[in-house]
Amino acid sequence: MSFATDLRWLGFFPVLNSINDVSWKKALNKAVSFDVKAGEMIFHAGEPCENYLFVLAGTVRVQKTSIDGHVITLYRLQSGDTCELTTSCLLSDDYYHAEAIAESPVTIVLLPKESFKKALLESPEFSRYVYKSVEKGINILLGLIEDVAFGPVDLRLAKNLMSNKNQQDEVCSTHYEIASNLGTAREVVSRILKRFERNAWVKLSRGKIVVLNSQALSGIHLH
């Protein structure tokens, strides 16, 4: 942990970097930076929310775990993002209802709750930025609800494979990780992937899926 006195990190947030009012500048004096190792938790469900969170580098996964252990990915944060769930919790003085984990080495900056709230009240530009981020978060979650409630799992799985394959047409994810992203059970994903493999659309191996027929996966809604 160190105080983020070098404000070059604001270059990742052009809107915030352009704010010049005194209240915002004072708030920045209280910001601290952290480096988080891959696999470490950034916050847990049930914890009080004490800081506004900026992501400078790496990828953070925000997820919800059910009582029976099923996990659904709500969204991911990358360089230049703030956390919509954190914002909501700060605005409502509530506890976290989900958890965040570093998927890679991550650098974050935290702005203490008191400084966040003071800047929110006294800096109109910062206030606009914060409430626009809340609107963005609501739209992301509405999209997730629509996908989970109305999208067939095989279609969502095909879209996931197409979105995450690398230049070698490989998806380097486990069935459990994919199931978490889709909000379904690992067994469901494994069963559908087996069907895709029988159709010669993919090839399955441990920790990796090779896409063999992108055209078929892209047109799966027609099958």
DOMI-58389 format. One record per residue: residue number from 1; residue in one letter; x, z negated, y negated of N, C-alpha, C in turn. Coordinates in nm, 4 decimals. Atoms other than C-alpha are relative to their C-alpha. Layout:
<nodes>
(NUM,A,(X,Z,Y),(X,Z,Y),(X,Z,Y)) ...
</nodes>
This chain:
<nodes>
(1,M,(0.0841,0.0000,0.1195),(0.0000,0.0000,0.0000),(0.0873,0.0000,-0.1240)) (2,S,(-0.0710,0.0016,0.1276),(0.1224,0.0782,-0.3517),(-0.0964,0.0432,-0.1096)) (3,F,(0.0838,-0.0430,0.1114),(-0.0346,0.1156,-0.6937),(0.0252,0.1479,-0.0273)) (4,A,(-0.0099,-0.1446,0.0188),(-0.1085,0.4821,-0.7570),(0.0279,0.0311,-0.1463)) (5,T,(-0.0332,-0.0169,0.1417),(0.0694,0.4839,-1.0931),(0.0358,0.1443,-0.0335)) (6,D,(-0.0273,-0.1421,0.0204),(0.1823,0.8440,-1.0493),(-0.1323,0.0749,0.0139)) (7,L,(0.1341,-0.0574,-0.0007),(-0.1402,1.0196,-1.1459),(-0.0024,0.1474,0.0371)) (8,R,(0.0018,-0.1390,-0.0448),(-0.0336,1.3571,-1.0117),(-0.0988,0.0208,0.1145)) (9,W,(0.0965,-0.0131,-0.1089),(-0.2656,1.2838,-0.7168),(-0.1350,0.0496,-0.0509)) (10,L,(0.1259,-0.0475,0.0561),(-0.5550,1.3602,-0.9531),(-0.0082,0.1527,-0.0003)) (11,G,(0.0016,-0.1451,-0.0105),(-0.4515,1.7239,-0.9217),(-0.0847,0.0495,0.1155)) (12,F,(0.0881,-0.0363,-0.1119),(-0.6477,1.7242,-0.5949),(-0.1476,-0.0059,-0.0409)) (13,F,(0.1374,0.0195,0.0475),(-0.9608,1.6405,-0.7991),(-0.0096,0.0532,-0.1435)) (14,P,(-0.0059,-0.0598,0.1339),(-0.9742,1.8859,-1.0933),(-0.1002,-0.0578,-0.0992)) (15,V,(0.1010,0.0549,0.0912),(-1.2967,1.7444,-1.2384),(0.0439,-0.1361,-0.0516)) (16,L,(-0.0446,0.1336,0.0410),(-1.1623,1.3897,-1.2407),(0.1256,0.0066,-0.0852)) (17,N,(-0.1253,-0.0147,0.0743),(-0.8275,1.5085,-1.3711),(-0.0256,0.0368,-0.1458)) (18,S,(0.0310,-0.0440,0.1358),(-1.0008,1.6468,-1.6801),(-0.0682,-0.1089,-0.0838)) (19,I,(0.0674,0.1081,0.0731),(-1.1672,1.3145,-1.7750),(0.1028,-0.0761,-0.0842)) (20,N,(-0.0966,0.0617,0.0919),(-0.9974,1.1612,-2.0783),(-0.0480,-0.1299,-0.0634)) (21,D,(0.0478,0.1192,0.0698),(-1.2137,0.8641,-2.1767),(0.0742,-0.1257,0.0454)) (22,V,(-0.0803,0.1206,-0.0190),(-1.0607,0.5182,-2.1985),(-0.0405,-0.0767,0.1258)) (23,S,(0.0467,0.0772,-0.1153),(-1.2775,0.3532,-1.9309),(0.0529,0.0582,0.1305)) (24,W,(-0.0507,-0.0635,-0.1214),(-1.1737,0.6067,-1.6680),(0.1505,-0.0227,0.0134)) (25,K,(-0.1443,0.0215,-0.0046),(-0.8064,0.5739,-1.7585),(0.0329,-0.1438,0.0398)) (26,K,(-0.0231,0.1400,-0.0388),(-0.8285,0.1942,-1.7305),(-0.0275,-0.0213,0.1480)) (27,A,(0.0323,0.0140,-0.1418),(-0.9940,0.2215,-1.3901),(0.1139,0.0508,0.0868)) (28,L,(-0.1078,-0.0596,-0.0797),(-0.7115,0.4416,-1.2639),(0.1193,-0.0944,0.0154)) (29,N,(-0.1116,0.0952,-0.0091),(-0.4631,0.1609,-1.3343),(-0.0145,-0.0946,0.1179)) (30,K,(0.0252,0.0916,-0.1117),(-0.6245,-0.0377,-1.0521),(0.0042,0.0709,0.1359)) (31,A,(0.0024,-0.0755,-0.1257),(-0.6076,0.2405,-0.7905),(0.1268,-0.0265,0.0821)) (32,V,(-0.1136,0.0194,-0.0914),(-0.3845,0.1895,-0.4853),(-0.0018,0.1099,0.1052)) (33,S,(-0.0111,-0.1051,-0.1011),(-0.2569,0.4414,-0.2311),(0.0393,-0.0592,0.1351)) (34,F,(-0.0286,0.0428,-0.1363),(-0.2365,0.4041,0.1470),(0.0365,0.1216,0.0833)) (35,D,(-0.0235,-0.0980,-0.1060),(-0.0887,0.6029,0.4320),(-0.0590,-0.0564,0.1286)) (36,V,(0.0691,0.0429,-0.1216),(-0.2951,0.5840,0.7518),(0.0462,0.0879,0.1157)) (37,K,(-0.0448,-0.0760,-0.1164),(-0.1683,0.6853,1.0962),(-0.1185,0.0645,0.0713)) (38,A,(0.1036,-0.0667,-0.0785),(-0.3634,0.9272,1.3140),(-0.0563,-0.0962,0.1039)) (39,G,(0.0659,0.0868,-0.0966),(-0.6174,0.7397,1.5254),(-0.0395,-0.1356,-0.0547)) (40,E,(0.0339,0.1307,0.0580),(-0.6432,0.4369,1.2942),(-0.1348,0.0056,-0.0706)) (41,M,(0.1283,0.0104,0.0685),(-0.9758,0.3184,1.1568),(0.0237,-0.0257,-0.1485)) (42,I,(-0.0072,0.0196,0.1452),(-1.0226,0.3402,0.7802),(-0.1066,-0.1001,-0.0439)) (43,F,(0.0996,0.1060,0.0159),(-1.3464,0.1435,0.7793),(-0.0883,-0.0044,0.1238)) (44,H,(0.0837,0.0238,-0.1168),(-1.5800,-0.0011,1.0430),(-0.1448,-0.0212,-0.0436)) (45,A,(0.1411,0.0318,0.0239),(-1.9583,-0.0198,1.0638),(-0.0161,-0.1515,-0.0090)) (46,G,(0.0227,0.1430,0.0189),(-2.0759,-0.3601,0.9386),(0.0924,-0.0645,-0.0998)) (47,E,(-0.0909,0.0550,0.1000),(-1.7874,-0.4095,0.6982),(-0.0585,0.0165,-0.1402)) (48,P,(0.0399,-0.0207,0.1397),(-1.8565,-0.4653,0.3279),(0.0834,0.1117,-0.0608)) (49,C,(-0.0696,-0.1093,0.0681),(-1.7609,-0.1701,0.1089),(0.0621,-0.0533,-0.1282)) (50,E,(-0.0691,0.0624,0.1135),(-1.4980,-0.2830,-0.1412),(0.0746,0.0992,-0.0881)) (51,N,(-0.0794,-0.0963,0.0753),(-1.3368,0.0416,-0.2632),(-0.0634,0.1386,0.0035)) (52,Y,(0.0324,-0.1427,0.0039),(-1.4151,0.3979,-0.3713),(0.1176,0.0751,0.0600)) (53,L,(-0.1041,-0.0600,-0.0831),(-1.2198,0.6343,-0.1473),(0.0242,0.1459,-0.0382)) (54,F,(-0.0432,-0.1375,0.0244),(-1.0258,0.9514,-0.2335),(0.0938,0.0413,0.1136)) (55,V,(-0.0899,-0.0513,-0.1037),(-0.8590,1.1637,0.0374),(0.0961,0.1000,-0.0631)) (56,L,(-0.1021,-0.0889,0.0560),(-0.5310,1.3252,-0.0675),(0.0545,0.0966,0.1036)) (57,A,(-0.0574,-0.0848,-0.1052),(-0.4060,1.4604,0.2653),(-0.0534,-0.0444,0.1348)) (58,G,(0.0463,0.0309,-0.1352),(-0.5123,1.4798,0.6287),(-0.1496,0.0179,0.0150)) (59,T,(0.1420,-0.0147,-0.0323),(-0.8530,1.4730,0.7930),(-0.0565,-0.1332,0.0477)) (60,V,(0.0703,0.1229,-0.0361),(-1.0929,1.1787,0.8194),(-0.1346,0.0378,0.0605)) (61,R,(0.1305,-0.0231,-0.0629),(-1.3901,1.1805,1.0590),(-0.0895,-0.1213,-0.0224)) (62,V,(0.0989,0.1059,0.0185),(-1.6952,0.9766,0.9624),(-0.1043,0.0164,0.1093)) (63,Q,(0.0843,-0.0107,-0.1182),(-1.9055,0.8982,1.2681),(-0.0881,-0.1222,0.0166)) (64,K,(0.0944,0.1071,-0.0311),(-2.1955,0.6891,1.3911),(-0.0021,-0.0193,0.1505)) (65,T,(0.0020,0.0318,-0.1420),(-2.1876,0.5128,1.7282),(-0.1271,-0.0764,0.0337)) (66,S,(0.1247,0.0652,-0.0396),(-2.5114,0.4185,1.9036),(0.0291,-0.1230,0.0853)) (67,I,(-0.0152,0.1208,-0.0808),(-2.5696,0.0965,2.0964),(0.0529,0.0325,0.1387)) (68,D,(-0.0433,-0.0363,-0.1348),(-2.5166,0.2806,2.4258),(0.1311,0.0791,0.0011)) (69,G,(-0.1339,-0.0587,0.0035),(-2.1846,0.4269,2.3075),(0.0074,0.1472,-0.0353)) (70,H,(-0.0042,-0.1401,0.0413),(-2.2871,0.7792,2.2089),(0.0446,0.0095,-0.1455)) (71,V,(-0.0576,-0.0185,0.1328),(-2.1046,0.9099,1.9031),(-0.0454,0.1334,-0.0571)) (72,I,(0.0297,-0.1246,0.0692),(-2.2144,1.1684,1.6473),(0.0845,0.0060,-0.1262)) (73,T,(-0.0784,-0.0209,0.1212),(-1.9874,1.3087,1.3787),(-0.0937,0.0332,-0.1148)) (74,L,(0.0844,-0.0235,0.1163),(-2.1603,1.2870,1.0408),(0.0612,0.1065,-0.0906)) (75,Y,(-0.0709,-0.0996,0.0795),(-1.8985,1.4807,0.8436),(0.1487,-0.0318,0.0054)) (76,R,(-0.1438,0.0202,0.0100),(-1.5259,1.5208,0.7870),(0.0430,0.0069,-0.1455)) (77,L,(-0.0575,0.0008,0.1338),(-1.3192,1.4528,0.4767),(0.1406,0.0570,0.0070)) (78,Q,(-0.1340,-0.0552,0.0076),(-1.0113,1.6472,0.3763),(0.0521,-0.0132,-0.1426)) (79,S,(-0.0635,0.0125,0.1313),(-0.7788,1.6771,0.0782),(-0.0951,0.0438,-0.1112)) (80,G,(0.0879,-0.0298,0.1128),(-0.9769,1.6646,-0.2459),(-0.1413,-0.0498,0.0162)) (81,D,(0.1348,0.0516,-0.0251),(-1.2809,1.4889,-0.0954),(-0.0082,-0.1489,-0.0329)) (82,T,(0.0352,0.1411,0.0039),(-1.4440,1.1559,-0.1718),(-0.1040,-0.0236,0.1087)) (83,C,(0.0866,0.0329,-0.1130),(-1.6574,0.9741,0.0846),(-0.1410,-0.0328,-0.0482)) (84,E,(0.1381,0.0184,0.0453),(-2.0328,1.0067,0.0325),(-0.0594,-0.1316,0.0507)) (85,L,(0.0516,0.1261,-0.0540),(-2.1109,0.7110,0.2602),(0.0541,-0.1184,-0.0794)) (86,T,(-0.0604,0.1052,0.0817),(-1.8673,0.4915,0.0686),(-0.0691,-0.0091,-0.1358)) (87,T,(0.0676,-0.0023,0.1298),(-2.0289,0.6005,-0.2579),(-0.1368,-0.0650,0.0087)) (88,S,(0.1339,0.0558,-0.0189),(-2.3756,0.5153,-0.1288),(0.0052,-0.1515,0.0174)) (89,C,(-0.0118,0.1445,-0.0240),(-2.2625,0.1730,-0.0075),(0.0378,-0.0750,-0.1270)) (90,L,(-0.0386,0.0645,0.1253),(-2.0984,0.0913,-0.3408),(-0.1169,-0.0069,-0.0967)) (91,L,(0.1131,-0.0035,0.0930),(-2.4055,0.1955,-0.5376),(-0.1086,-0.0995,0.0382)) (92,S,(0.1077,0.0873,-0.0479),(-2.6358,-0.0156,-0.3203),(0.0486,-0.1400,0.0360)) (93,D,(-0.0585,0.1284,-0.0421),(-2.3978,-0.3099,-0.2604),(-0.0316,-0.0287,0.1467)) (94,D,(0.0354,0.0110,-0.1414),(-2.4533,-0.2470,0.1097),(0.1261,0.0013,0.0862)) (95,Y,(-0.1071,-0.0091,-0.0974),(-2.2400,-0.2625,0.4240),(0.0089,0.1427,0.0530)) (96,Y,(-0.0135,-0.1299,-0.0659),(-2.1016,0.0433,0.5995),(-0.0914,0.0055,0.1223)) (97,H,(0.0847,-0.0202,-0.1168),(-2.3461,0.1818,0.8564),(0.0621,0.0999,0.0973)) (98,A,(-0.0721,-0.0908,-0.0878),(-2.0873,0.4101,1.0171),(0.1478,-0.0358,-0.0111)) (99,E,(-0.1420,0.0299,-0.0003),(-1.7130,0.4223,1.0711),(0.0790,0.1260,-0.0338)) (100,A,(-0.0864,-0.1127,0.0338),(-1.4241,0.6420,0.9581),(0.1322,-0.0174,0.0726)) (101,I,(-0.1251,0.0022,-0.0753),(-1.1191,0.7310,1.1645),(0.0878,0.1149,-0.0468)) (102,A,(-0.0949,-0.1043,0.0390),(-0.8060,0.9252,1.0702),(0.0250,0.0910,0.1201)) (103,E,(-0.0254,-0.0953,-0.1084),(-0.7899,1.2394,1.2842),(0.1438,0.0503,-0.0017)) (104,S,(-0.1398,-0.0385,0.0180),(-0.4387,1.3096,1.1534),(0.0613,-0.1032,-0.0935)) (105,P,(-0.0544,0.0881,0.1042),(-0.1928,1.1225,0.9335),(-0.0712,0.0277,-0.1327)) (106,V,(0.0847,-0.0129,0.1187),(-0.3916,1.0583,0.6163),(0.0602,-0.0796,-0.1153)) (107,T,(-0.0328,0.0730,0.1221),(-0.3069,0.9609,0.2597),(-0.1277,-0.0153,-0.0816)) (108,I,(0.1210,0.0264,0.0776),(-0.5875,0.7969,0.0638),(0.0352,-0.0832,-0.1225)) (109,V,(-0.0076,0.0876,0.1173),(-0.6316,0.6321,-0.2758),(-0.1308,-0.0772,-0.0062)) (110,L,(0.1165,0.0867,0.0093),(-0.8687,0.3383,-0.3139),(-0.0135,-0.0558,-0.1409)) (111,L,(0.0314,0.0573,0.1311),(-1.0357,0.2343,-0.6382),(-0.0894,-0.1212,0.0224)) (112,P,(0.0786,0.1206,-0.0271),(-1.1601,-0.1287,-0.6275),(-0.1423,0.0099,-0.0541)) (113,K,(0.1429,-0.0044,0.0312),(-1.5350,-0.1811,-0.6435),(-0.0284,-0.0335,-0.1469)) (114,E,(0.0257,0.0422,0.1363),(-1.5256,-0.3617,-0.9788),(0.0399,0.1089,-0.0997)) (115,S,(-0.0460,-0.1066,0.0881),(-1.3245,-0.0830,-1.1421),(-0.0900,0.1219,0.0111)) (116,F,(0.0922,-0.1118,-0.0218),(-1.5502,0.1806,-0.9869),(-0.1287,-0.0204,-0.0795)) (117,K,(0.1283,0.0247,0.0663),(-1.8666,0.0164,-1.1217),(0.0132,-0.0003,-0.1525)) (118,K,(-0.0205,0.0011,0.1445),(-1.7219,-0.0356,-1.4682),(0.0134,0.1427,-0.0525)) (119,A,(-0.0165,-0.1395,0.0407),(-1.6135,0.3287,-1.4904),(-0.1312,0.0763,0.0117)) (120,L,(0.1286,-0.0663,-0.0197),(-1.9524,0.4378,-1.3570),(-0.0929,-0.0251,-0.1191)) (121,L,(0.0856,0.0365,0.1133),(-2.1264,0.2552,-1.6426),(0.0508,0.0565,-0.1321)) (122,E,(-0.0575,-0.0296,0.1311),(-1.8863,0.3488,-1.9199),(0.0543,0.1422,-0.0149)) (123,S,(-0.0543,-0.1363,0.0064),(-1.7651,0.6990,-1.8309),(-0.1062,0.0995,0.0459)) (124,P,(0.1053,-0.0946,-0.0381),(-2.0441,0.9611,-1.8391),(0.0492,0.1106,0.0926)) (125,E,(-0.0516,-0.1091,-0.0842),(-1.8208,1.2292,-1.6831),(0.0249,-0.0480,0.1425)) (126,F,(-0.0210,0.0543,-0.1334),(-1.7208,1.0070,-1.3936),(-0.1343,-0.0257,0.0678)) (127,S,(0.1335,0.0251,-0.0547),(-2.0842,0.9068,-1.3465),(-0.0618,0.1287,0.0532)) (128,R,(0.0537,-0.1284,-0.0468),(-2.1879,1.2739,-1.3209),(0.0682,0.0434,0.1284)) (129,Y,(-0.0749,-0.0370,-0.1208),(-1.9131,1.3349,-1.0659),(-0.0496,-0.0786,0.1215)) (130,V,(0.0429,0.0859,-0.1106),(-2.0242,1.0414,-0.8523),(-0.1378,0.0407,0.0511)) (131,Y,(0.1359,-0.0309,-0.0441),(-2.3920,1.1347,-0.8466),(-0.0105,0.1408,0.0593)) (132,K,(-0.0040,-0.1318,-0.0640),(-2.3123,1.4982,-0.7665),(0.0537,-0.0120,0.1418)) (133,S,(-0.0524,0.0197,-0.1349),(-2.1119,1.3736,-0.4673),(-0.1063,-0.0598,0.0915)) (134,V,(0.1106,0.0539,-0.0790),(-2.4152,1.1742,-0.3516),(-0.0954,0.1121,0.0400)) (135,E,(0.0862,-0.1140,-0.0303),(-2.6264,1.4892,-0.3751),(0.0606,0.0868,0.1093)) (136,K,(-0.0692,-0.0774,-0.1034),(-2.3659,1.6751,-0.1699),(-0.0136,-0.0674,0.1364)) (137,G,(0.0112,0.0729,-0.1260),(-2.3736,1.4027,0.0955),(-0.1382,0.0092,0.0611)) (138,I,(0.1376,-0.0114,-0.0498),(-2.7514,1.4148,0.1223),(-0.0221,0.1372,0.0620)) (139,N,(0.0173,-0.1344,-0.0532),(-2.7399,1.7914,0.1728),(0.0722,0.0179,0.1333)) (140,I,(-0.0739,-0.0078,-0.1264),(-2.4748,1.7574,0.4445),(-0.0790,-0.0674,0.1121)) (141,L,(0.0727,0.0739,-0.1026),(-2.6792,1.4972,0.6319),(-0.1327,0.0677,0.0345)) (142,L,(0.1224,-0.0747,-0.0299),(-3.0002,1.7005,0.5979),(0.0305,0.1189,0.0907)) (143,G,(-0.0402,-0.1100,-0.0866),(-2.8164,1.9952,0.7494),(0.0288,-0.0464,0.1415)) (144,L,(-0.0285,0.0559,-0.1325),(-2.6945,1.7765,1.0352),(-0.1290,-0.0341,0.0726)) (145,I,(0.1284,0.0349,-0.0611),(-3.0465,1.6443,1.0993),(-0.0719,0.1260,0.0476)) (146,E,(0.0660,-0.1253,-0.0379),(-3.1811,1.9994,1.1038),(0.0637,0.0590,0.1254)) (147,D,(-0.0687,-0.0533,-0.1174),(-2.9146,2.1091,1.3516),(-0.0347,-0.0778,0.1260)) (148,V,(0.0234,0.0839,-0.1173),(-2.9662,1.8123,1.5831),(-0.1455,0.0078,0.0459)) (149,A,(0.1422,0.0040,-0.0351),(-3.3457,1.8181,1.5672),(-0.0546,0.1342,0.0437)) (150,F,(0.0634,-0.1290,-0.0210),(-3.4131,2.1892,1.5700),(0.0894,0.1053,0.0644)) (151,G,(-0.0895,-0.1007,-0.0563),(-3.1054,2.3707,1.6991),(0.0247,-0.0228,0.1477)) (152,P,(-0.0314,0.0142,-0.1421),(-3.0725,2.4343,2.0741),(0.1481,-0.0329,0.0191)) (153,V,(-0.1377,0.0458,-0.0186),(-2.7572,2.2703,2.2082),(0.0925,0.1159,0.0348)) (154,D,(-0.0891,-0.1100,-0.0378),(-2.6234,2.5919,2.3619),(0.0377,0.0842,-0.1214)) (155,L,(-0.0300,-0.0739,0.1221),(-2.6486,2.7691,2.0258),(0.0985,-0.0767,-0.0864)) (156,R,(-0.0903,0.0813,0.0823),(-2.4827,2.4808,1.8412),(0.1386,-0.0088,0.0630)) (157,L,(-0.1287,0.0034,-0.0694),(-2.2104,2.4646,2.1072),(0.0749,0.1306,-0.0213)) (158,A,(-0.0643,-0.1302,0.0216),(-2.1409,2.8369,2.0751),(0.0547,0.0099,-0.1424)) (159,K,(-0.0450,-0.0032,0.1395),(-2.1199,2.8049,1.6960),(0.1216,-0.0905,-0.0189)) (160,N,(-0.1134,0.0922,0.0086),(-1.8849,2.5068,1.7347),(0.1268,0.0649,0.0551)) (161,L,(-0.1167,-0.0656,-0.0594),(-1.6527,2.7045,1.9630),(0.0529,0.1098,-0.0913)) (162,M,(-0.0419,-0.1098,0.0864),(-1.6479,3.0025,1.7294),(0.0642,-0.0511,-0.1290)) (163,S,(-0.0525,0.0551,0.1256),(-1.5791,2.7839,1.4245),(0.1354,-0.0666,0.0179)) (164,N,(-0.1194,0.0827,-0.0209),(-1.2962,2.5851,1.5831),(0.1086,0.0663,0.0837)) (165,K,(-0.1045,-0.0660,-0.0787),(-1.1040,2.8408,1.7896),(0.1156,0.0409,-0.0911)) (166,N,(-0.1180,-0.0370,0.0772),(-0.7485,2.9123,1.6749),(0.0292,0.1496,0.0177)) (167,Q,(-0.0344,-0.1423,-0.0063),(-0.5691,3.2473,1.6516),(0.0186,0.0490,0.1421)) (168,Q,(-0.0117,-0.0353,-0.1426),(-0.5146,3.2386,2.0265),(-0.1335,-0.0131,0.0723)) (169,D,(0.1351,0.0156,-0.0562),(-0.8918,3.1970,2.0782),(-0.0128,-0.1253,0.0853)) (170,E,(0.0050,0.1263,-0.0723),(-0.8335,2.8409,2.2006),(-0.0676,-0.1072,-0.0850)) (171,V,(0.0592,0.1174,0.0629),(-1.0435,2.5362,2.1158),(0.0638,-0.1218,0.0662)) (172,C,(-0.0759,0.1126,-0.0569),(-0.8206,2.2320,2.1636),(-0.0763,-0.1308,-0.0213)) (173,S,(0.0846,0.1194,0.0085),(-1.0932,1.9702,2.2020),(-0.0497,-0.0352,0.1385)) (174,T,(0.0599,0.0419,-0.1264),(-1.2248,1.7649,2.4918),(-0.1513,0.0168,-0.0073)) (175,H,(0.1455,-0.0092,-0.0043),(-1.5856,1.7874,2.6063),(-0.0632,-0.1174,-0.0758)) (176,Y,(0.0521,0.1180,0.0698),(-1.6376,1.4355,2.4682),(0.0053,0.0200,-0.1512)) (177,E,(-0.0142,-0.0225,0.1442),(-1.5058,1.5329,2.1234),(-0.1035,0.1002,-0.0508)) (178,I,(0.1000,-0.0995,0.0391),(-1.7313,1.8380,2.1108),(-0.1391,-0.0622,0.0010)) (179,A,(0.1306,0.0662,-0.0079),(-2.0300,1.6312,2.2222),(-0.0220,-0.0917,-0.1195)) (180,S,(0.0108,0.0875,0.1172),(-1.9577,1.3821,1.9426),(-0.0331,0.0805,-0.1242)) (181,N,(0.0272,-0.0851,0.1160),(-1.9565,1.6633,1.6894),(-0.1428,0.0511,0.0000)) (182,L,(0.1333,-0.0585,-0.0105),(-2.2871,1.7970,1.8196),(-0.1106,-0.1053,0.0088)) (183,G,(0.1008,0.1047,-0.0109),(-2.4610,1.4617,1.8575),(-0.0748,0.0036,0.1311)) (184,T,(0.0631,-0.0044,-0.1314),(-2.5284,1.5030,2.2276),(0.0918,-0.0672,0.1011)) (185,A,(-0.0784,0.0667,-0.1041),(-2.3963,1.3701,2.5599),(0.1078,0.0934,0.0551)) (186,R,(-0.1092,-0.0798,-0.0582),(-2.0691,1.4845,2.7154),(-0.0492,0.0805,0.1198)) (187,E,(0.0492,-0.0690,-0.1194),(-2.2549,1.5735,3.0343),(-0.0751,0.1278,-0.0355)) (188,V,(0.0742,-0.1187,0.0452),(-2.4763,1.8165,2.8428),(0.0971,0.1106,-0.0381)) (189,V,(-0.1001,-0.0983,0.0412),(-2.1762,1.9895,2.6855),(0.0719,0.0580,0.1214)) (190,S,(-0.0707,-0.0469,-0.1193),(-1.9952,2.0092,3.0200),(-0.0861,0.0964,0.0810)) (191,R,(0.0908,-0.0865,-0.0766),(-2.2997,2.1612,3.1901),(-0.0142,0.1382,-0.0655)) (192,I,(0.0154,-0.1282,0.0690),(-2.3428,2.4305,2.9240),(0.1312,0.0787,0.0041)) (193,L,(-0.1291,-0.0685,-0.0072),(-1.9696,2.5082,2.9205),(0.0222,0.0605,0.1385)) (194,K,(-0.0100,-0.0554,-0.1358),(-1.9810,2.5563,3.2981),(-0.0799,0.1302,0.0089)) (195,R,(0.0809,-0.1224,-0.0003),(-2.2579,2.8109,3.2443),(0.0702,0.1105,-0.0778)) (196,F,(-0.0758,-0.0987,0.0768),(-2.0534,2.9837,2.9745),(0.1145,0.0561,0.0841)) (197,E,(-0.1123,-0.0443,-0.0827),(-1.7622,2.9964,3.2192),(-0.0482,0.0942,0.1103)) (198,R,(0.0551,-0.0888,-0.1041),(-1.9792,3.1493,3.4950),(-0.0318,0.1378,-0.0567)) (199,N,(0.0295,-0.1273,0.0659),(-2.0786,3.4170,3.2451),(0.1260,0.0717,-0.0487)) (200,A,(-0.1295,-0.0543,0.0443),(-1.7066,3.4796,3.1744),(0.0106,0.0076,-0.1523)) (201,W,(-0.0102,0.0083,0.1456),(-1.7534,3.3858,2.8087),(0.1153,-0.0901,-0.0419)) (202,V,(-0.1091,0.0922,0.0277),(-1.4985,3.1023,2.8203),(0.0754,-0.0291,0.1288)) (203,K,(-0.0777,0.0520,-0.1128),(-1.2259,2.9651,3.0453),(0.0317,-0.1456,-0.0297)) (204,L,(-0.0164,0.1429,0.0210),(-1.2089,2.5873,3.0878),(0.1288,-0.0504,0.0628)) (205,S,(-0.1151,0.0721,-0.0554),(-0.8961,2.3766,3.1327),(0.0054,-0.1356,-0.0682)) (206,R,(-0.0026,0.1361,0.0523),(-0.8001,2.0162,3.0575),(0.0373,-0.0006,-0.1486)) (207,G,(-0.0266,0.0139,0.1423),(-0.8274,1.9488,2.6844),(0.0006,0.1295,-0.0781)) (208,K,(-0.0058,-0.1293,0.0682),(-0.8668,2.3171,2.6021),(-0.1069,0.0925,0.0552)) (209,I,(0.0981,-0.1014,-0.0386),(-1.1305,2.5912,2.6072),(0.0458,0.1319,-0.0605)) (210,V,(-0.0407,-0.1322,0.0478),(-1.0315,2.9575,2.5821),(-0.1238,0.0876,-0.0123)) (211,V,(0.1130,-0.0906,0.0221),(-1.2898,3.1898,2.4297),(0.0377,0.1387,0.0492)) (212,L,(-0.0267,-0.1306,-0.0584),(-1.3010,3.5110,2.6335),(-0.0901,0.1092,-0.0563)) (213,N,(0.0962,-0.0995,0.0472),(-1.6051,3.6819,2.4834),(-0.0679,-0.0516,-0.1269)) (214,S,(0.0541,0.0467,0.1285),(-1.6629,3.6080,2.1144),(-0.1330,0.0653,-0.0325)) (215,Q,(0.1237,-0.0721,0.0305),(-1.9336,3.8715,2.0894),(-0.1195,-0.0652,0.0690)) (216,A,(0.1088,0.0635,-0.0750),(-2.1432,3.7035,2.3592),(-0.0367,-0.1343,-0.0622)) (217,L,(0.0280,0.1301,0.0598),(-2.1062,3.3603,2.1976),(-0.0691,0.0159,-0.1358)) (218,S,(0.0607,-0.0216,0.1315),(-2.1917,3.4958,1.8529),(-0.1462,0.0441,0.0116)) (219,G,(0.1362,-0.0489,-0.0175),(-2.5074,3.6543,1.9910),(-0.0816,-0.0818,0.0965)) (220,I,(0.0664,0.0799,-0.1044),(-2.6139,3.3678,2.2158),(-0.1456,-0.0264,-0.0305)) (221,H,(0.1403,0.0256,0.0333),(-2.9374,3.3141,2.0232),(-0.0919,0.1114,0.0512)) (222,L,(0.0816,-0.1107,-0.0505),(-3.0484,3.6489,2.1636),(-0.0231,-0.0098,0.1500)) (223,H,(0.0087,0.0083,-0.1468),(-3.0063,3.5386,2.5274),(-0.1201,-0.0858,0.0409)) 
</nodes>
